Amino acid sequence: MQPGDTVAVVSPSGPPDAALLSRGVERLEQGLGLKVVVGGRVLDRQELPYLAGSDADRAADLQAAWCDPAVSAVFCSRGGYGAARLLGLLDWDAMRAAGPKVLLGSSDITALHHAFAAELGVPTLHGPMPACVTIADEREPEPRSFEHLREALFGAPPPVTGDRVLVPGRAEGLLAGGNLSLLASMCGTRYQPSFAGRIVLLEDIGEEPYRIDRMLTQLLQAGSFDGVRGVALGSWVDCGDPYPVLRDRLAPLGVPILAGLPVGHGSPQLSVWLGTLGVIDTESCSLAGLFRDGDQAR
Protein backbone atom coordinates (compact mmCIF):
# COMPACT_ATOMS: atom_id res chain seq x y z
CA MET A 1 0.00 0.00 0.00
CA GLN A 2 0.89 3.68 -0.33
CA PRO A 3 -0.29 6.90 1.35
CA GLY A 4 -3.32 8.15 -0.55
CA ASP A 5 -4.79 4.67 -1.06
CA THR A 6 -8.46 4.16 -0.23
CA VAL A 7 -9.39 2.06 2.78
CA ALA A 8 -12.92 0.83 3.54
CA VAL A 9 -13.91 0.35 7.19
CA VAL A 10 -16.57 -2.28 7.88
CA SER A 11 -17.98 -4.03 10.96
CA PRO A 12 -18.19 -7.78 10.38
CA SER A 13 -18.35 -8.54 14.10
CA GLY A 14 -19.50 -6.35 16.99
CA PRO A 15 -20.74 -2.75 16.86
CA PRO A 16 -17.97 -0.17 17.39
CA ASP A 17 -18.15 2.82 19.68
CA ALA A 18 -18.96 5.79 17.45
CA ALA A 19 -16.51 8.17 19.14
CA LEU A 20 -13.65 5.65 18.99
CA LEU A 21 -14.39 4.93 15.35
CA SER A 22 -14.42 8.62 14.47
CA ARG A 23 -11.05 9.14 16.15
CA GLY A 24 -9.63 6.02 14.55
CA VAL A 25 -10.69 7.15 11.07
CA GLU A 26 -9.11 10.55 11.70
CA ARG A 27 -5.84 8.88 12.74
CA LEU A 28 -5.80 6.76 9.57
CA GLU A 29 -6.36 9.83 7.45
CA GLN A 30 -4.07 12.31 9.17
CA GLY A 31 -1.46 9.95 10.57
CA LEU A 32 -1.15 7.48 7.70
CA GLY A 33 -2.34 9.59 4.80
CA LEU A 34 -5.06 7.14 3.79
CA LYS A 35 -8.41 7.98 2.27
CA VAL A 36 -11.04 6.30 4.44
CA VAL A 37 -14.54 5.28 3.34
CA VAL A 38 -16.80 4.05 6.15
CA GLY A 39 -19.34 1.36 5.31
CA GLY A 40 -22.95 2.46 5.44
CA ARG A 41 -23.89 -0.11 8.08
CA VAL A 42 -20.76 0.10 10.22
CA LEU A 43 -22.63 1.44 13.28
CA ASP A 44 -25.76 -0.70 12.91
CA ARG A 45 -27.35 -2.51 15.83
CA GLN A 46 -29.98 -5.24 15.94
CA GLU A 47 -31.88 -7.27 18.51
CA LEU A 48 -28.69 -9.20 19.30
CA PRO A 49 -26.69 -6.34 20.81
CA TYR A 50 -23.32 -8.01 20.30
CA LEU A 51 -23.70 -7.90 16.49
CA ALA A 52 -23.24 -4.84 14.26
CA GLY A 53 -26.45 -5.39 12.31
CA SER A 54 -27.80 -8.50 10.62
CA ASP A 55 -25.56 -11.22 9.22
CA ALA A 56 -26.74 -10.42 5.68
CA ASP A 57 -25.97 -6.72 6.04
CA ARG A 58 -22.55 -7.27 7.59
CA ALA A 59 -21.64 -9.76 4.87
CA ALA A 60 -22.88 -7.39 2.16
CA ASP A 61 -20.78 -4.52 3.54
CA LEU A 62 -17.66 -6.68 3.71
CA GLN A 63 -18.14 -8.12 0.22
CA ALA A 64 -18.94 -4.74 -1.36
CA ALA A 65 -15.81 -3.22 0.16
CA TRP A 66 -13.61 -6.10 -1.00
CA CYS A 67 -15.04 -6.03 -4.53
CA ASP A 68 -14.83 -2.25 -4.94
CA PRO A 69 -12.01 -1.60 -7.44
CA ALA A 70 -11.28 1.77 -5.81
CA VAL A 71 -10.53 0.13 -2.43
CA SER A 72 -7.01 -1.10 -1.67
CA ALA A 73 -7.70 -2.40 1.84
CA VAL A 74 -10.57 -3.41 4.09
CA PHE A 75 -10.12 -2.56 7.78
CA CYS A 76 -12.42 -4.19 10.33
CA SER A 77 -13.59 -1.59 12.84
CA ARG A 78 -13.33 -3.92 15.85
CA GLY A 79 -13.65 -7.54 16.95
CA GLY A 80 -16.11 -8.86 19.50
CA TYR A 81 -18.17 -11.65 17.98
CA GLY A 82 -19.92 -12.47 14.73
CA ALA A 83 -17.38 -12.82 11.90
CA ALA A 84 -17.75 -16.60 11.72
CA ARG A 85 -21.48 -16.18 11.05
CA LEU A 86 -20.66 -14.54 7.70
CA LEU A 87 -18.50 -17.25 6.14
CA GLY A 88 -21.39 -19.04 4.44
CA LEU A 89 -22.91 -15.79 3.16
CA LEU A 90 -19.95 -14.43 1.19
CA ASP A 91 -19.67 -14.93 -2.58
CA TRP A 92 -16.13 -16.24 -2.60
CA ASP A 93 -16.02 -16.45 -6.40
CA ALA A 94 -16.82 -12.76 -6.70
CA MET A 95 -14.31 -11.86 -4.02
CA ARG A 96 -11.66 -14.03 -5.66
CA ALA A 97 -12.25 -12.24 -8.95
CA ALA A 98 -11.73 -8.87 -7.24
CA GLY A 99 -8.07 -9.70 -6.78
CA PRO A 100 -5.80 -9.48 -3.74
CA LYS A 101 -6.23 -6.66 -1.23
CA VAL A 102 -5.34 -6.05 2.39
CA LEU A 103 -7.62 -7.28 5.17
CA LEU A 104 -6.79 -5.85 8.62
CA GLY A 105 -8.18 -7.03 11.92
CA SER A 106 -7.60 -9.21 14.97
CA SER A 107 -9.41 -11.07 17.75
CA ASP A 108 -12.78 -12.22 16.29
CA ILE A 109 -11.47 -11.35 12.82
CA THR A 110 -9.37 -14.53 13.12
CA ALA A 111 -12.36 -16.27 11.49
CA LEU A 112 -11.93 -14.06 8.41
CA HIS A 113 -8.13 -14.42 8.36
CA HIS A 114 -8.52 -18.18 8.33
CA ALA A 115 -11.30 -18.24 5.71
CA PHE A 116 -9.59 -15.69 3.43
CA ALA A 117 -6.46 -17.87 3.44
CA ALA A 118 -8.51 -20.96 2.54
CA GLU A 119 -10.83 -19.36 -0.02
CA LEU A 120 -8.79 -16.54 -1.55
CA GLY A 121 -5.20 -17.54 -0.86
CA VAL A 122 -4.23 -14.00 0.15
CA PRO A 123 -2.05 -12.83 3.05
CA THR A 124 -3.94 -10.84 5.69
CA LEU A 125 -2.76 -8.44 8.37
CA HIS A 126 -3.29 -9.27 12.05
CA GLY A 127 -3.12 -5.90 13.78
CA PRO A 128 -4.86 -3.06 15.65
CA MET A 129 -8.26 -1.88 14.40
CA PRO A 130 -9.58 1.69 13.94
CA ALA A 131 -12.19 1.62 16.72
CA CYS A 132 -9.87 0.11 19.33
CA VAL A 133 -8.16 2.17 22.04
CA THR A 134 -4.69 1.33 20.75
CA ILE A 135 -5.41 3.47 17.69
CA ALA A 136 -8.27 5.68 18.91
CA ASP A 137 -7.06 6.78 22.36
CA GLU A 138 -8.33 10.24 23.32
CA ARG A 139 -4.80 11.66 23.45
CA GLU A 140 -2.84 9.85 20.74
CA PRO A 141 -2.38 6.36 19.31
CA GLU A 142 -0.10 3.99 21.17
CA PRO A 143 3.13 4.97 19.38
CA ARG A 144 4.77 1.56 18.92
CA SER A 145 1.53 0.03 17.64
CA PHE A 146 0.83 2.90 15.24
CA GLU A 147 4.34 3.01 13.80
CA HIS A 148 4.47 -0.76 13.42
CA LEU A 149 1.13 -0.68 11.59
CA ARG A 150 2.51 1.99 9.27
CA GLU A 151 5.54 -0.17 8.49
CA ALA A 152 3.38 -3.25 7.94
CA LEU A 153 1.09 -1.42 5.51
CA PHE A 154 3.69 0.52 3.52
CA GLY A 155 6.67 -1.83 3.62
CA ALA A 156 7.82 -4.70 5.77
CA PRO A 157 7.50 -4.46 9.57
CA PRO A 158 10.57 -5.08 11.72
CA PRO A 159 10.72 -8.34 13.71
CA VAL A 160 8.47 -8.67 16.74
CA THR A 161 10.42 -9.51 19.89
CA GLY A 162 9.15 -11.76 22.66
CA ASP A 163 10.26 -11.96 26.26
CA ARG A 164 10.64 -15.69 26.87
CA VAL A 165 11.42 -19.00 25.18
CA LEU A 166 9.47 -22.13 26.04
CA VAL A 167 11.31 -24.42 23.59
CA PRO A 168 14.51 -23.22 21.88
CA GLY A 169 15.24 -23.47 18.19
CA ARG A 170 14.64 -21.92 14.79
CA ALA A 171 11.65 -22.51 12.52
CA GLU A 172 10.52 -21.21 9.15
CA GLY A 173 7.09 -21.50 7.54
CA LEU A 174 3.95 -19.66 6.51
CA LEU A 175 2.38 -17.79 9.42
CA ALA A 176 -1.13 -18.80 10.48
CA GLY A 177 -3.39 -18.62 13.50
CA GLY A 178 -4.68 -15.78 15.63
CA ASN A 179 -7.14 -15.90 18.50
CA LEU A 180 -7.16 -19.30 20.23
CA SER A 181 -10.89 -19.25 21.06
CA LEU A 182 -11.82 -18.60 17.43
CA LEU A 183 -9.49 -21.27 16.11
CA ALA A 184 -10.91 -23.86 18.51
CA SER A 185 -14.47 -22.85 17.57
CA MET A 186 -13.72 -23.70 13.92
CA CYS A 187 -12.95 -27.34 14.68
CA GLY A 188 -15.53 -29.58 13.03
CA THR A 189 -16.35 -27.01 10.35
CA ARG A 190 -15.20 -26.81 6.74
CA TYR A 191 -12.58 -24.34 8.00
CA GLN A 192 -11.10 -26.63 10.64
CA PRO A 193 -7.55 -25.38 11.27
CA SER A 194 -4.49 -27.24 10.02
CA PHE A 195 -1.06 -25.86 10.90
CA ALA A 196 0.96 -28.40 8.92
CA GLY A 197 4.11 -26.76 7.57
CA ARG A 198 3.27 -23.52 9.35
CA ILE A 199 4.26 -21.34 12.26
CA VAL A 200 1.12 -20.81 14.32
CA LEU A 201 0.43 -17.59 16.23
CA LEU A 202 -1.81 -17.93 19.30
CA GLU A 203 -3.21 -15.32 21.68
CA ASP A 204 -6.34 -14.69 23.74
CA ILE A 205 -8.00 -12.50 26.35
CA GLY A 206 -10.06 -13.19 29.47
CA GLU A 207 -9.61 -16.98 29.48
CA GLU A 208 -8.73 -18.95 32.61
CA PRO A 209 -5.80 -21.36 32.24
CA TYR A 210 -8.09 -24.42 32.35
CA ARG A 211 -10.07 -23.00 29.41
CA ILE A 212 -6.84 -22.44 27.48
CA ASP A 213 -6.00 -26.06 28.29
CA ARG A 214 -9.39 -27.20 26.96
CA MET A 215 -9.06 -25.29 23.68
CA LEU A 216 -5.49 -26.45 23.07
CA THR A 217 -6.53 -30.02 23.84
CA GLN A 218 -9.38 -29.72 21.34
CA LEU A 219 -7.02 -28.51 18.60
CA LEU A 220 -4.46 -31.17 19.47
CA GLN A 221 -7.04 -33.96 19.39
CA ALA A 222 -8.43 -32.61 16.10
CA GLY A 223 -4.96 -32.96 14.56
CA SER A 224 -4.60 -29.22 13.93
CA PHE A 225 -1.00 -29.17 15.21
CA ASP A 226 0.13 -32.18 13.15
CA GLY A 227 3.18 -31.08 11.15
CA VAL A 228 3.41 -27.63 12.76
CA ARG A 229 6.90 -26.10 12.48
CA GLY A 230 6.84 -23.60 15.34
CA VAL A 231 4.60 -21.72 17.77
CA ALA A 232 4.58 -17.97 18.43
CA LEU A 233 2.63 -16.97 21.55
CA GLY A 234 1.24 -13.44 21.72
CA SER A 235 -0.56 -11.64 24.55
CA TRP A 236 -2.71 -13.37 27.16
CA VAL A 237 -4.51 -10.42 28.74
CA ASP A 238 -6.52 -11.27 31.88
CA CYS A 239 -5.66 -14.97 31.52
CA GLY A 240 -3.92 -15.42 34.88
CA ASP A 241 -0.60 -17.24 34.41
CA PRO A 242 -1.08 -19.19 31.17
CA TYR A 243 2.52 -20.35 30.74
CA PRO A 244 2.39 -23.60 32.74
CA VAL A 245 -0.50 -24.88 30.61
CA LEU A 246 1.00 -23.52 27.38
CA ARG A 247 4.24 -25.33 28.12
CA ASP A 248 2.46 -28.50 29.22
CA ARG A 249 0.27 -28.73 26.12
CA LEU A 250 2.63 -27.39 23.44
CA ALA A 251 6.19 -28.34 24.43
CA PRO A 252 5.61 -32.05 23.59
CA LEU A 253 5.17 -30.98 19.94
CA GLY A 254 8.98 -30.72 19.88
CA VAL A 255 9.08 -27.48 17.86
CA PRO A 256 10.47 -24.04 18.76
CA ILE A 257 8.10 -22.00 20.93
CA LEU A 258 8.58 -18.26 21.39
CA ALA A 259 6.39 -16.41 23.90
CA GLY A 260 5.60 -12.95 25.20
CA LEU A 261 5.08 -11.31 21.80
CA PRO A 262 3.12 -8.01 21.96
CA VAL A 263 0.58 -9.28 19.41
CA GLY A 264 -3.14 -9.74 20.00
CA HIS A 265 -4.79 -7.73 22.75
CA GLY A 266 -3.42 -5.15 25.15
CA SER A 267 -0.88 -2.44 24.44
CA PRO A 268 1.33 -2.29 22.48
CA GLN A 269 -0.37 -4.31 19.76
CA LEU A 270 2.03 -5.00 16.91
CA SER A 271 1.13 -6.18 13.41
CA VAL A 272 1.88 -9.56 11.84
CA TRP A 273 1.25 -10.62 8.24
CA LEU A 274 -0.49 -14.00 8.24
CA GLY A 275 -0.05 -16.12 5.13
CA THR A 276 3.50 -14.89 4.51
CA LEU A 277 6.75 -16.69 5.15
CA GLY A 278 8.05 -16.10 8.65
CA VAL A 279 10.79 -17.30 10.95
CA ILE A 280 11.03 -17.91 14.68
CA ASP A 281 14.52 -17.45 16.09
CA THR A 282 14.62 -18.09 19.83
CA GLU A 283 18.25 -16.98 20.06
CA SER A 284 17.14 -13.42 19.21
CA CYS A 285 13.68 -14.07 20.74
CA SER A 286 12.07 -12.77 17.55
CA LEU A 287 9.37 -13.49 15.01
CA ALA A 288 10.17 -12.01 11.61
CA GLY A 289 8.38 -11.94 8.27
CA LEU A 290 10.60 -12.78 5.32
CA PHE A 291 8.20 -11.47 2.61
CA ARG A 292 9.80 -13.43 -0.22
CA ASP A 293 8.42 -13.23 -3.74
CA GLY A 294 5.70 -15.80 -4.20
CA ASP A 295 4.58 -15.86 -0.56
CA GLN A 296 0.93 -16.82 -0.37
CA ALA A 297 -1.56 -18.06 2.16
CA ARG A 298 -2.23 -21.48 0.68
N, C-alpha and C positions, 0 to 999 in steps of 0.2 A: 504494500500500500504506500501511498504518498499523501502528504498534506494536500488538502483540497478535494480528496476523494469523498464520495457520498456514503454515509453510513445510515442504515435504517435501524431504529430501535423498536423492538417488539416485546411482548410479554407472553411467552409461551407457558409460563408457570403461574406464580402468584401475582397479585396486584401490587404494583410499586407505590411507595409514598410519593405523592405528587410533588412535594417540595424537594425531596431528594432527587427525583428524576429531573426536575427543572435545573437544579444545580449541576447534576451530572452531565446533562446535555450541554450546558454552558461551558463546563470544563473541557469536554471533547472538542467544542468549537474553538474556544479561545486558547486552550492549552495545547491541543494537538493539531489545530488547523483543519479539522474535518468539517464537512457539511453534514448536518444531522437532520434526518427526516424521521419524525416520530409517527409510528403506526396509529391509525385512527381509533383502534380499540385498546390502546396500551394501558389505559386507566380503567377499563371496564370492570364491573363487579357483577356477580350473579348470586343466586340463592345459596350457593356453596361459597362462603366468604373467602376461602383459601385459594380460589381460582380467579384469574383475571379474565372474566367473561366465559362464554360457553366454549366447549372443546372445538366446535366447528369454526367459531370466530377466531380463536387463537391460532388454529391451524391455518386458516385463510390468511391471516396477517403475516404469519411466518413464511408461508409459501409465496405470497405476493411480493414480499420483500426480497426473498431469495431469487425470484424469477425476474425481478425488475432489472433491465439491462443498465440502468443508470446507477445502480447500487453496487458498491464494491465490497461491502461487509454488512453483516447482520449482527447487531449487538443485542443480547437479551438483557432486559432492564433489571431483572433480579431472578433469584431462584425461588425457593419455597417448595411448591409441589404442583405437579400437573403436566410436566413435559411428556412423560411417558404415555399419557392419555392421547397424545396427538399422533403417535407413530403410525397408527393404522388409517389416519385421515389424510395424510400427505400424499400428493401425487409425485412419487419418487421419479417417475419417467420425466415429468415436466421439470422437476428440479435438477435432474441429471443433465437435461438438455440446456439448462441455463448456464452451465459451466461452473468452474471452481470459483468460490468466493471465500471470504473469511467469516466464520461463525465464532463469536466470543461469548463465553459464559462459564459458570462453574456451579457447584452444588447440584441442584436438581437438573441443571442443564447437562449433567453427565449422560442422561438418557439420550439427548440429542447428539452429543459427541459420539456416543457409541453407535447410534443408528446412522449418522452421517458417514462414519467410517465404513459401515457395512454396506449401505445403499449407494453412496456417492463416491466413496474412495477418496475423500478430500481430507487433508489435515485441518484440524480445528484448534482454536486457541482457548486454553483453560486459564481464565484470568478474571480480574475484578470487573464488576458490571456497573453501568452508569448510575443506577439508583441504590447503590450500596455505599455505606459510610466511608469506605476506603477511598472512593472517588469523590463522593458528594458531601464530605464533611463541611460544616458551616464555615470553617476558617479557610482550609485549603486541603487539597488531596494529600493522602499519605505519600510523602515524596518518593520513597523507594518504589512503592507500588506503581505510582504514576509514571515515573521515568522508565521502569522496567517494561510497562505496557507500551510506552512509546517505542522503545527499542524492539519489542516483539512485533509491533505492527509495521514499522518502517525499515526494519533490518533484521538482525539476528540478536536475540537477547543474550547477555552474558550468562555464564553458568550460575545455577542456583546452588547455594552452599547450605549443607545441613549442619547439625551440631553433634551427631553421634553416629556410630557405625554398629549395626547389630551383627552383621556377617561381613567380613572383609572380602575385597576382590574387585574385579573390573568386569563390566558387562556392557554389551552393545546390542541394540535392537530398536525396533519401532516402539515409540511411547504409546501407552494405552492407559485406560483406567479413569480415575476421578473419584467421586464420592462413593464410599464403601456401601452405604445403605442402598443407593440406587443400583449399583452393580449387583448386589445380592438380590434385589427385587426383580431383576431381569432374568434370573435363573428360571428355567422352565418355559421361557418364551422363545420366539424365533430369534431374539437378539441375545440369547444366553451368552455371557462373556466367555471368550477363550483368549488366554494370554500366551499361547504358544509362540515362541520366537520373539517375545516382546519384553520390554521393561514395563512393569505395571506401577502406576502412581495410585496411591490410596490415601484418603483423608476423610475426616468426618467431624461432626460437631454434636455435642449434647448426647453422646451415647456412653452408657456405663460399660466398663471393661467386659462384663459377661455378655453384653449385647454385641460388642465387637467380636468376641470369641464366637458367638453363634453365627454371625454373618460370614466370618472367615471360614468357619467349619462348613457352612453351606456351600461356599464357593469351592473349597477344597474337595468336598464330596461330589460336587457336580463336575469335577475335572477341569475347572476353569484355570487352575494354576499348572496344569500339565504342560511341560515344555517351556515354562517361563524362564527368562534369562536373568532377571534382576528385579528388585523391588525398591521403589522410592517412596518413602513415607512422609507425607506432608503434615499439616497441622491437625491437632486433635483437641480442639477447643471444648472446654467443659466436659471432657471425657475421663476425668480422674487421672490415674496413672495408667496409660494404655500399654506401656512398653513391655511389662511382663507377659501379657497375653499375645502381643504382636511377635515377641521373640519366640514364645512357646509354639504358636501356630505356624509361623513363617520360616523360622530358622531351619527346620528339617527339610525344607525345599533344597537346601544346599547351594543357594545362589547368593550373590552379593546383595546386602540390604543396607541401604542408606536411610537415615531417619533425621527428623527435626528440620525438614525443608519448610520454609515459609510460603507454602502453597496450599490453597484451599480456603479456609476461613481465618478470621482474625486479621491482625495487622502487624507487619506488612503482608501483602498478598501478591506474590510475584506470579508471572505469567509463564506458562509452559505450552509449547506446541505439541499437541497430541497427533499421532499419525506421521510424525517425522522421526528420522533416525536420531537416537540419543545414546548417551553413554553415562554409566555410573562409574565413578572412580572413587573408591573409599579412601585412597591415600590422600587425595585432596578434598575429600568429603563433599564432592560436587556431582550435580546432575547437569549435563550439558547437551544441547541440541547440536547436531552436526550439520543439518540442513544441506545434505549432498543433493546434487542433481538427481532427479528421479525418485526422490522420497515420495511415498504415498501412504495412504492409510490402510490399504488392503494388505 
